Amino acid sequence: MKRNIEKKQINFSACMRLVSLTLMLVLIAPVMINAQAGKTNFAGDWTLNAEKSTQPQGGQAVVEV
């Protein structure tokens, strides 16, 4: 009788672990997918902050458009 109770406790524990993992995935997955959905908008006015910027050494910087 003790063995059956121990086996049921192990099965219940494994089942609860599976249910909680599934629940976490169901709640977290849509948030992660939505966070990666759009592209970042870099439009606007840009200014150079010379104090925080470093210039390349040895010539001109190459700017590709």
Secondary structure, 3 states (H helix, E strand, C coil): CHHHHHHHHHHHHHHHHHHHHHHHHHHHHHHHHHHCCCCCCCCCCCCCCCCCCCCCCCCCCCCCC
